[in-house]
Amino acid sequence: QVQLLQSGGGLVQPGGSLKLSCAASGGIFAGYHVAWYRQAPGNQRELVARISSTGPTTYADSVKGRFTISRDNAKKIVYLQMDSLVSEDTAVYYCNLNSDIWKSNYWGQGTQVTVSS
């Protein structure tokens, strides 16, 4: 029902910025909670940021103050603005749509973010 296409990953130097996008097709985008996860080699997948269907946001302590999640319901796109990047941010980033009501869960294909000098 829902397909997610991610873009915006790449290589960036420490202290730099990067903006990830996740575009949804199909489904009722505005009704979903949207989140960004990441997984680094040897680590479990962790929640980075989340924005609910009603707007409130939450962030992992490790990215709080540096990352900003936002959504454009009209365009059906969720963004992750990443500033002041550090090497520990290096990971594959995934966007996720989740609905408690519909009990549905969708994942993007993932995109590599590498922070290195």
N, CA, C and O atoms as a MOPAC input file, in Angstrom:
PM7 MOZYME 1SCF
protein

 N      0.81600 1    -1.20600 1     0.00000 1
 C      0.00000 1     0.00000 1     0.00000 1
 C      0.85300 1     1.26100 1     0.00000 1
 O      0.50800 1     2.25100 1    -0.64600 1
 N      1.95600 1     1.22400 1     0.71800 1
 C      2.83500 1     2.37400 1     0.82200 1
 C      4.23600 1     1.98000 1     0.39000 1
 O      4.75700 1     0.94500 1     0.80600 1
 N      4.83700 1     2.80700 1    -0.43900 1
 C      6.22200 1     2.64800 1    -0.83600 1
 C      6.99200 1     3.89900 1    -0.45500 1
 O      6.50100 1     5.01600 1    -0.61800 1
 N      8.20300 1     3.70400 1     0.05400 1
 C      9.01900 1     4.80300 1     0.52800 1
 C     10.31300 1     4.86000 1    -0.25900 1
 O     10.99300 1     3.84600 1    -0.42200 1
 N     10.65500 1     6.04400 1    -0.74800 1
 C     11.86600 1     6.25700 1    -1.51100 1
 C     12.72000 1     7.29400 1    -0.81500 1
 O     12.31700 1     8.44900 1    -0.67300 1
 N     13.90700 1     6.88100 1    -0.37700 1
 C     14.79500 1     7.75900 1     0.34700 1
 C     15.83000 1     8.38700 1    -0.57400 1
 O     16.18400 1     7.82300 1    -1.61000 1
 N     16.30600 1     9.55700 1    -0.18300 1
 C     17.35600 1    10.24500 1    -0.91200 1
 C     18.07900 1    11.18800 1     0.04400 1
 O     17.58300 1    11.49000 1     1.13000 1
 N     19.25100 1    11.64800 1    -0.37100 1
 C     19.97200 1    12.64900 1     0.39200 1
 C     21.17900 1    12.15700 1     1.15600 1
 O     21.88800 1    12.96600 1     1.75600 1
 N     21.43900 1    10.86600 1     1.15900 1
 C     22.59900 1    10.34700 1     1.85600 1
 C     23.88800 1    10.67100 1     1.12100 1
 O     23.87500 1    11.19200 1     0.00600 1
 N     24.99700 1    10.35100 1     1.76800 1
 C     26.28100 1    10.59100 1     1.14400 1
 C     27.39400 1    10.75900 1     2.15200 1
 O     27.25100 1    10.42500 1     3.32800 1
 N     28.50000 1    11.28000 1     1.67200 1
 C     29.69400 1    11.50700 1     2.48400 1
 C     29.76800 1    12.97200 1     2.88000 1
 O     29.60200 1    13.86100 1     2.04500 1
 N     30.01700 1    13.21200 1     4.15000 1
 C     30.11500 1    14.57300 1     4.65200 1
 C     31.21700 1    14.63800 1     5.70700 1
 O     31.46200 1    13.66300 1     6.41800 1
 N     31.87400 1    15.78000 1     5.80400 1
 C     32.93100 1    15.96400 1     6.78900 1
 C     32.35000 1    16.25400 1     8.17000 1
 O     31.24000 1    16.77300 1     8.27800 1
 N     33.09000 1    15.92300 1     9.21900 1
 C     32.62600 1    16.26300 1    10.56900 1
 C     32.30800 1    17.74700 1    10.68200 1
 O     33.04300 1    18.59700 1    10.17900 1
 N     31.20600 1    18.03900 1    11.34800 1
 C     30.75200 1    19.40800 1    11.47800 1
 C     29.85300 1    19.86700 1    10.35100 1
 O     29.26000 1    20.94300 1    10.42200 1
 N     29.74800 1    19.06200 1     9.32100 1
 C     28.92500 1    19.40500 1     8.18000 1
 C     27.46200 1    19.07600 1     8.38900 1
 O     27.04900 1    18.63500 1     9.46100 1
 N     26.68700 1    19.30000 1     7.33800 1
 C     25.25200 1    19.08000 1     7.38700 1
 C     24.79600 1    18.22800 1     6.21700 1
 O     25.44000 1    18.17600 1     5.16900 1
 N     23.68400 1    17.57000 1     6.42200 1
 C     23.09200 1    16.72600 1     5.40000 1
 C     21.59400 1    16.68000 1     5.64400 1
 O     21.14500 1    16.70300 1     6.79000 1
 N     20.82800 1    16.61500 1     4.57600 1
 C     19.37500 1    16.54000 1     4.70300 1
 C     18.85500 1    15.31900 1     3.96300 1
 O     19.04300 1    15.18100 1     2.75500 1
 N     18.20600 1    14.44500 1     4.69500 1
 C     17.61200 1    13.25200 1     4.12600 1
 C     16.14300 1    13.48100 1     3.82800 1
 O     15.45900 1    14.21700 1     4.53900 1
 N     15.66600 1    12.84200 1     2.76700 1
 C     14.26400 1    12.91800 1     2.39700 1
 C     13.70600 1    11.51700 1     2.24300 1
 O     14.42000 1    10.58100 1     1.88200 1
 N     12.43000 1    11.39100 1     2.52000 1
 C     11.73100 1    10.12800 1     2.35300 1
 C     10.36500 1    10.43800 1     1.77800 1
 O      9.51500 1    11.01500 1     2.45500 1
 N     10.15600 1    10.05700 1     0.53300 1
 C      8.91200 1    10.34800 1    -0.16400 1
 C      8.02400 1     9.11300 1    -0.19500 1
 O      8.47100 1     8.02000 1    -0.54200 1
 N      6.77800 1     9.29800 1     0.16700 1
 C      5.82300 1     8.19800 1     0.22500 1
 C      4.87800 1     8.25000 1    -0.96100 1
 O      4.48400 1     9.32400 1    -1.41400 1
 N      4.52300 1     7.08900 1    -1.45000 1
 C      3.50400 1     6.96800 1    -2.47700 1
 C      2.48000 1     5.93800 1    -2.02100 1
 O      2.83200 1     4.88800 1    -1.48300 1
 N      1.21700 1     6.25100 1    -2.24200 1
 C      0.16900 1     5.37700 1    -1.76900 1
 C     -0.10800 1     5.59500 1    -0.29100 1
 O      0.69300 1     6.20700 1     0.41400 1
 N     -1.22000 1     5.10300 1     0.16400 1
 C     -1.56500 1     5.21900 1     1.56600 1
 C     -2.03000 1     6.61800 1     1.93900 1
 O     -2.05200 1     7.53400 1     1.11700 1
 N     -2.39900 1     6.74800 1     3.19800 1
 C     -2.81400 1     8.03700 1     3.74000 1
 C     -1.68100 1     8.52800 1     4.62600 1
 O     -1.64300 1     8.24500 1     5.82400 1
 N     -0.76500 1     9.26500 1     4.02600 1
 C      0.47500 1     9.66000 1     4.68200 1
 C      0.22500 1    10.39700 1     5.98900 1
 O      0.89700 1    10.13800 1     6.98700 1
 N     -0.73000 1    11.30700 1     5.98800 1
 C     -0.97000 1    12.15400 1     7.14500 1
 C     -1.40900 1    11.36000 1     8.37100 1
 O     -1.30900 1    11.86000 1     9.49200 1
 N     -1.88600 1    10.15100 1     8.18300 1
 C     -2.35800 1     9.35000 1     9.29400 1
 C     -1.28000 1     8.53000 1     9.98900 1
 O     -1.55500 1     7.86900 1    10.99000 1
 N     -0.06500 1     8.56800 1     9.47300 1
 C      1.02000 1     7.75500 1    10.01200 1
 C      1.95700 1     8.55200 1    10.90500 1
 O      2.19500 1     9.73800 1    10.67800 1
 N      2.48500 1     7.88300 1    11.92200 1
 C      3.66800 1     8.36900 1    12.60700 1
 C      4.85500 1     8.08000 1    11.69000 1
 O      4.88700 1     7.04800 1    11.02000 1
 N      5.81800 1     8.98000 1    11.65900 1
 C      6.98900 1     8.81700 1    10.81100 1
 C      8.24500 1     8.91100 1    11.66300 1
 O      8.32700 1     9.73000 1    12.57900 1
 N      9.21000 1     8.07400 1    11.35900 1
 C     10.43500 1     8.05000 1    12.14800 1
 C     11.63700 1     7.78400 1    11.26500 1
 O     11.52400 1     7.23500 1    10.17000 1
 N     12.79500 1     8.18800 1    11.77200 1
 C     14.07300 1     7.84700 1    11.17800 1
 C     14.82800 1     6.93700 1    12.13500 1
 O     14.95000 1     7.23200 1    13.32400 1
 N     15.32800 1     5.84200 1    11.61100 1
 C     16.17800 1     4.91800 1    12.33500 1
 C     17.54100 1     4.88100 1    11.67300 1
 O     17.69900 1     5.30900 1    10.53000 1
 N     18.51900 1     4.37000 1    12.39300 1
 C     19.82400 1     4.16500 1    11.79900 1
 C     20.46100 1     2.90800 1    12.37100 1
 O     20.16200 1     2.48600 1    13.48800 1
 N     21.34000 1     2.32600 1    11.58100 1
 C     22.04700 1     1.13300 1    12.00600 1
 C     23.48500 1     1.20700 1    11.51700 1
 O     23.74600 1     1.25900 1    10.31500 1
 N     24.40400 1     1.21000 1    12.46000 1
 C     25.82600 1     1.19800 1    12.15400 1
 C     26.33500 1    -0.23600 1    12.21800 1
 O     25.73900 1    -1.06700 1    12.90300 1
 N     27.42000 1    -0.54000 1    11.52200 1
 C     27.97700 1    -1.89400 1    11.55800 1
 C     28.25200 1    -2.36300 1    12.98200 1
 O     28.90100 1    -1.66400 1    13.76100 1
 N     27.75800 1    -3.54300 1    13.31500 1
 C     27.95400 1    -4.09500 1    14.63800 1
 C     26.97600 1    -3.61600 1    15.68300 1
 O     27.00500 1    -4.08600 1    16.82000 1
 N     26.11100 1    -2.68900 1    15.32000 1
 C     25.13800 1    -2.14400 1    16.26300 1
 C     23.72100 1    -2.52500 1    15.86600 1
 O     23.44700 1    -2.86300 1    14.71400 1
 N     22.83300 1    -2.46200 1    16.84100 1
 C     21.42700 1    -2.66800 1    16.56900 1
 C     20.82100 1    -1.40900 1    15.97300 1
 O     21.33400 1    -0.30700 1    16.16400 1
 N     19.74200 1    -1.58400 1    15.26100 1
 C     19.03600 1    -0.44600 1    14.70700 1
 C     18.43900 1     0.38400 1    15.83600 1
 O     17.81100 1    -0.16000 1    16.74400 1
 N     18.62900 1     1.68400 1    15.78400 1
 C     18.15900 1     2.55900 1    16.83800 1
 C     17.27500 1     3.65900 1    16.28000 1
 O     17.43800 1     4.10000 1    15.14200 1
 N     16.34500 1     4.08600 1    17.10100 1
 C     15.47000 1     5.18800 1    16.74300 1
 C     16.22600 1     6.50000 1    16.88200 1
 O     16.82800 1     6.77200 1    17.92100 1
 N     16.19400 1     7.30200 1    15.84000 1
 C     16.88200 1     8.58000 1    15.82600 1
 C     15.92600 1     9.72600 1    16.11400 1
 O     16.19500 1    10.57200 1    16.96700 1
 N     14.82300 1     9.74800 1    15.40600 1
 C     13.84900 1    10.82200 1    15.55200 1
 C     12.48400 1    10.32500 1    15.12400 1
 O     12.36600 1     9.42500 1    14.29400 1
 N     11.46000 1    10.92100 1    15.70000 1
 C     10.10200 1    10.51300 1    15.38700 1
 C      9.20500 1    11.73700 1    15.38800 1
 O      9.35000 1    12.63100 1    16.22200 1
 N      8.27500 1    11.76500 1    14.44300 1
 C      7.25300 1    12.80100 1    14.41600 1
 C      5.91500 1    12.10300 1    14.28700 1
 O      5.71300 1    11.29600 1    13.38000 1
 N      5.00500 1    12.41100 1    15.19000 1
 C      3.72400 1    11.74100 1    15.21000 1
 C      2.80400 1    12.28600 1    14.13100 1
 O      3.10300 1    13.29400 1    13.48900 1
 N      1.69100 1    11.61200 1    13.94300 1
 C      0.71700 1    12.05400 1    12.96100 1
 C      0.13300 1    13.41400 1    13.30900 1
 O     -0.36400 1    14.12500 1    12.43500 1
 N      0.19300 1    13.77400 1    14.58500 1
 C     -0.34000 1    15.05500 1    15.02600 1
 C      0.71500 1    16.13600 1    15.16300 1
 O      0.38200 1    17.28500 1    15.45400 1
 N      1.99100 1    15.79300 1    14.95900 1
 C      3.03000 1    16.80000 1    14.94700 1
 C      4.13000 1    16.73900 1    15.98400 1
 O      5.25600 1    17.12600 1    15.67400 1
 N      3.87100 1    16.27000 1    17.21500 1
 C      4.93100 1    16.25700 1    18.22300 1
 C      6.12100 1    15.41400 1    17.79300 1
 O      5.96200 1    14.40900 1    17.10000 1
 N      7.30800 1    15.82600 1    18.20400 1
 C      8.54000 1    15.15100 1    17.82600 1
 C      9.30000 1    14.65000 1    19.04600 1
 O      9.17600 1    15.19700 1    20.14200 1
 N     10.08700 1    13.60400 1    18.83600 1
 C     10.99300 1    13.08500 1    19.84600 1
 C     12.31700 1    12.76200 1    19.18100 1
 O     12.36800 1    12.44900 1    17.99200 1
 N     13.39600 1    12.84100 1    19.96300 1
 C     14.72600 1    12.59800 1    19.44700 1
 C     15.53000 1    11.73900 1    20.40500 1
 O     15.33300 1    11.78700 1    21.61900 1
 N     16.43300 1    10.95600 1    19.84700 1
 C     17.40200 1    10.26900 1    20.67200 1
 C     18.32800 1    11.28800 1    21.31700 1
 O     18.62800 1    12.32500 1    20.72400 1
 N     18.78000 1    10.99500 1    22.52700 1
 C     19.65100 1    11.92600 1    23.22800 1
 C     20.91300 1    12.24400 1    22.43100 1
 O     21.43900 1    13.35400 1    22.51100 1
 N     21.38900 1    11.28400 1    21.67500 1
 C     22.63300 1    11.44800 1    20.94700 1
 C     22.53500 1    12.46300 1    19.81100 1
 O     23.55400 1    12.98700 1    19.36100 1
 N     21.32800 1    12.74400 1    19.34800 1
 C     21.15500 1    13.67000 1    18.22800 1
 C     20.36300 1    14.90500 1    18.61000 1
 O     20.19800 1    15.80900 1    17.79100 1
 N     19.88100 1    14.96000 1    19.81800 1
 C     19.05900 1    16.07600 1    20.26300 1
 C     19.83000 1    17.39200 1    20.14300 1
 O     20.96600 1    17.51000 1    20.60000 1
 N     19.19500 1    18.35600 1    19.52800 1
 C     19.82800 1    19.64400 1    19.31300 1
 C     20.59100 1    19.74200 1    18.01200 1
 O     20.96800 1    20.83900 1    17.60000 1
 N     20.82800 1    18.62000 1    17.35700 1
 C     21.56900 1    18.60800 1    16.10100 1
 C     20.70800 1    18.19300 1    14.91100 1
 O     20.91300 1    18.67200 1    13.79600 1
 N     19.74800 1    17.30600 1    15.14600 1
 C     18.87700 1    16.80200 1    14.08700 1
 C     17.48200 1    17.38100 1    14.23900 1
 O     17.02700 1    17.66700 1    15.34600 1
 N     16.81200 1    17.54800 1    13.10500 1
 C     15.44300 1    18.03100 1    13.10000 1
 C     14.61500 1    17.20100 1    12.12400 1
 O     14.95800 1    17.08800 1    10.94700 1
 N     13.53700 1    16.62800 1    12.61600 1
 C     12.62900 1    15.88000 1    11.76400 1
 C     11.42100 1    16.75300 1    11.45100 1
 O     10.92800 1    17.47500 1    12.31700 1
 N     10.95400 1    16.68300 1    10.22600 1
 C      9.78300 1    17.44700 1     9.81800 1
 C      9.03500 1    16.67600 1     8.74400 1
 O      9.56700 1    15.73600 1     8.15300 1
 N      7.81000 1    17.07600 1     8.50200 1
 C      7.00800 1    16.39400 1     7.49100 1
 C      6.17000 1    17.38500 1     6.72000 1
 O      5.74400 1    18.41300 1     7.24700 1
 N      5.94100 1    17.05900 1     5.46200 1
 C      5.08400 1    17.82900 1     4.58700 1
 C      3.99100 1    16.87800 1     4.12000 1
 O      4.19600 1    16.08200 1     3.20300 1
 N      2.83900 1    16.96700 1     4.75300 1
 C      1.76600 1    16.03500 1     4.45500 1
 C      1.20400 1    16.21600 1     3.04500 1
 O      0.76100 1    15.25000 1     2.42400 1
 N      1.22200 1    17.44000 1     2.54200 1
 C      0.72100 1    17.69600 1     1.19900 1
 C      1.58500 1    17.00300 1     0.15200 1
 O      1.07100 1    16.43800 1    -0.81300 1
 N      2.90900 1    17.05200 1     0.35000 1
 C      3.83900 1    16.41200 1    -0.57700 1
 C      4.15300 1    14.97600 1    -0.19300 1
 O      4.79800 1    14.25700 1    -0.95700 1
 N      3.70700 1    14.55300 1     0.97200 1
 C      3.94900 1    13.21200 1     1.49700 1
 C      5.44100 1    12.91800 1     1.58700 1
 O      5.92100 1    11.89300 1     1.10100 1
 N      6.15900 1    13.83400 1     2.21400 1
 C      7.59900 1    13.71000 1     2.38400 1
 C      7.96500 1    13.97000 1     3.83800 1
 O      7.43100 1    14.88400 1     4.46700 1
 N      8.86900 1    13.17200 1     4.36100 1
 C      9.43200 1    13.41300 1     5.67600 1
 C     10.91400 1    13.72100 1     5.50300 1
 O     11.58800 1    13.11700 1     4.66900 1
 N     11.41300 1    14.66100 1     6.29200 1
 C     12.79300 1    15.10200 1     6.17700 1
 C     13.53800 1    14.85800 1     7.49000 1
 O     12.94200 1    14.80700 1     8.56500 1
 N     14.83500 1    14.71200 1     7.37200 1
 C     15.71100 1    14.70400 1     8.53000 1
 C     16.88300 1    15.63200 1     8.23500 1
 O     17.77900 1    15.29700 1     7.46100 1
 N     16.86100 1    16.79300 1     8.86100 1
 C     17.95600 1    17.74000 1     8.73700 1
 C     19.00400 1    17.40800 1     9.78500 1
 O     18.70800 1    17.40200 1    10.98000 1
 N     20.22000 1    17.13500 1     9.35200 1
 C     21.29800 1    16.74000 1    10.24200 1
 C     22.39300 1    17.79000 1    10.20100 1
 O     22.98400 1    18.04700 1     9.15200 1
 N     22.65600 1    18.39000 1    11.34200 1
 C     23.68500 1    19.41400 1    11.46900 1
 C     24.73800 1    18.97400 1    12.47300 1
 O     24.51300 1    18.06700 1    13.27300 1
 N     25.88500 1    19.62700 1    12.42000 1
 C     26.98900 1    19.33700 1    13.33700 1
 C     27.28800 1    17.84800 1    13.39500 1
 O     27.41000 1    17.27000 1    14.47500 1
 N     27.40300 1    17.24400 1    12.24300 1
 C     27.58300 1    15.79700 1    12.16400 1
 C     28.92800 1    15.36500 1    12.73700 1
 O     29.93700 1    16.05500 1    12.59700 1
 N     28.91100 1    14.21000 1    13.38100 1
 C     30.11300 1    13.61600 1    13.94800 1
 C     30.25400 1    12.20200 1    13.41800 1
 O     29.30900 1    11.64400 1    12.86000 1
 N     31.43000 1    11.62600 1    13.59100 1
 C     31.69700 1    10.30600 1    13.03700 1
 C     30.73700 1     9.25300 1    13.56900 1
 O     30.42700 1     8.28700 1    12.87200 1
 N     30.26600 1     9.43000 1    14.79300 1
 C     29.32800 1     8.48500 1    15.39300 1
 C     27.97600 1     8.46400 1    14.69000 1
 O     27.18000 1     7.55200 1    14.91300 1
 N     27.70900 1     9.44900 1    13.84900 1
 C     26.46500 1     9.47300 1    13.08700 1
 C     26.52500 1     8.58600 1    11.84900 1
 O     25.51100 1     8.38500 1    11.18100 1
 N     27.68500 1     8.06400 1    11.54400 1
 C     27.84000 1     7.19800 1    10.38000 1
 C     26.99400 1     5.94400 1    10.53800 1
 O     27.14100 1     5.20700 1    11.51300 1
 N     26.11300 1     5.70600 1     9.58200 1
 C     25.20100 1     4.57100 1     9.64600 1
 C     24.36100 1     4.54000 1     8.37600 1
 O     24.40000 1     5.46000 1     7.55900 1
 N     23.60900 1     3.47100 1     8.23300 1
 C     22.56400 1     3.42300 1     7.22500 1
 C     21.28900 1     3.93800 1     7.87300 1
 O     20.87300 1     3.44100 1     8.92000 1
 N     20.67600 1     4.92200 1     7.25700 1
 C     19.48400 1     5.54400 1     7.79900 1
 C     18.24500 1     5.05400 1     7.06200 1
 O     18.23000 1     4.96100 1     5.83500 1
 N     17.21300 1     4.74400 1     7.82800 1
 C     15.96300 1     4.23800 1     7.28300 1
 C     14.79800 1     5.10500 1     7.75100 1
 O     14.73600 1     5.49000 1     8.91900 1
 N     13.88400 1     5.40900 1     6.84700 1
 C     12.64600 1     6.04500 1     7.27000 1
 C     11.59000 1     4.97000 1     7.48200 1
 O     11.63400 1     3.89500 1     6.88400 1
 N     10.65000 1     5.29100 1     8.34400 1
 C      9.63600 1     4.32300 1     8.73300 1
 C      8.29500 1     5.01400 1     8.92200 1
 O      8.21300 1     6.08900 1     9.51600 1
 N      7.25600 1     4.38700 1     8.41300 1
 C      5.88900 1     4.82900 1     8.65500 1
 C      5.19600 1     3.77700 1     9.50000 1
 O      5.26900 1     2.58400 1     9.20600 1
 N      4.52700 1     4.22300 1    10.54600 1
 C      3.87200 1     3.30100 1    11.46500 1
 C      2.51800 1     3.84800 1    11.87300 1
 O      2.35100 1     5.04800 1    12.09400 1
 N      1.55100 1     2.93900 1    11.96900 1
 C      0.21700 1     3.30400 1    12.42400 1
 C     -0.22700 1     2.33300 1    13.50200 1
 O     -0.27400 1     1.12400 1    13.27900 1
 N     -0.55200 1     2.86400 1    14.66800 1
 C     -1.09400 1     2.03700 1    15.73800 1
 C     -2.51300 1     1.59400 1    15.42200 1
 O     -2.92100 1     0.48800 1    15.77900 1
 N     -3.25600 1     2.45700 1    14.75500 1
 C     -4.64600 1     2.16800 1    14.43500 1
 C     -4.75300 1     1.12500 1    13.33600 1
 O     -5.48800 1     0.14600 1    13.46200 1
 N     -4.01000 1     1.34700 1    12.25500 1
 C     -4.06000 1     0.42100 1    11.13600 1
 C     -3.14200 1    -0.77800 1    11.30700 1
 O     -3.21200 1    -1.73000 1    10.53000 1
 N     -2.28100 1    -0.74000 1    12.31900 1
 C     -1.32200 1    -1.81400 1    12.59900 1
 C     -0.49400 1    -2.12900 1    11.35600 1
 O     -0.33100 1    -3.28800 1    10.97600 1
 N      0.01600 1    -1.09100 1    10.74100 1
 C      0.83600 1    -1.23200 1     9.54700 1
 C      2.19800 1    -0.60000 1     9.78100 1
 O      2.34800 1     0.30600 1    10.60100 1
 N      3.18200 1    -1.09200 1     9.04700 1
 C      4.55700 1    -0.66800 1     9.24000 1
 C      5.28600 1    -0.74200 1     7.89900 1
 O      5.28700 1    -1.78600 1     7.24600 1
 N      5.90200 1     0.35600 1     7.49200 1
 C      6.59900 1     0.40600 1     6.20900 1
 C      7.98400 1     0.99100 1     6.38900 1
 O      8.19700 1     1.87800 1     7.21400 1
 N      8.92400 1     0.48100 1     5.60400 1
 C     10.32100 1     0.90200 1     5.68200 1
 C     10.82800 1     1.38800 1     4.33300 1
 O     10.46400 1     0.85300 1     3.28600 1
 N     11.67000 1     2.40500 1     4.37600 1
 C     12.38800 1     2.82100 1     3.19700 1
 C     13.54200 1     1.87900 1     2.91900 1
 O     13.83300 1     0.98300 1     3.71100 1
 N     14.20100 1     2.08900 1     1.78000 1
 C     15.26300 1     1.17000 1     1.36300 1
 C     16.57500 1     1.38600 1     2.09700 1
 O     17.47600 1     0.55000 1     2.02200 1
 N     16.68700 1     2.49000 1     2.80100 1
 C     17.90500 1     2.81800 1     3.51700 1
 C     18.87000 1     3.61300 1     2.66400 1
 O     18.94400 1     3.42300 1     1.44900 1
 N     19.60500 1     4.49800 1     3.30100 1
 C     20.62000 1     5.27500 1     2.60600 1
 C     21.82500 1     5.45500 1     3.52200 1
 O     21.67700 1     5.68300 1     4.72300 1
 N     23.01700 1     5.35200 1     2.94400 1
 C     24.24700 1     5.43900 1     3.71800 1
 C     24.61200 1     6.88200 1     3.99800 1
 O     24.62500 1     7.72000 1     3.09700 1
 N     24.90800 1     7.16200 1     5.25700 1
 C     25.46600 1     8.44400 1     5.67100 1
 C     26.82900 1     8.16900 1     6.28400 1
 O     26.93800 1     7.44100 1     7.27000 1
 N     27.85300 1     8.74600 1     5.70700 1
 C     29.20800 1     8.56800 1     6.20100 1
 C     29.78800 1     9.91500 1     6.57900 1
 O     29.84300 1    10.83100 1     5.75900 1
 N     30.22000 1    10.02900 1     7.82600 1
 C     30.82900 1    11.25100 1     8.32900 1
 C     32.30200 1    10.95700 1     8.55500 1
 O     32.66400 1    10.20000 1     9.45500 1
 N     33.13800 1    11.55400 1     7.74200 1
 C     34.56600 1    11.26700 1     7.80400 1
 C     35.36200 1    12.44600 1     7.27300 1
 O     34.93100 1    13.15300 1     6.36200 1
 N     36.53200 1    12.64100 1     7.86200 1
 C     37.43400 1    13.68300 1     7.40500 1
 C     38.39300 1    13.17000 1     6.34900 1
 O     39.22800 1    13.92700 1     5.85300 1

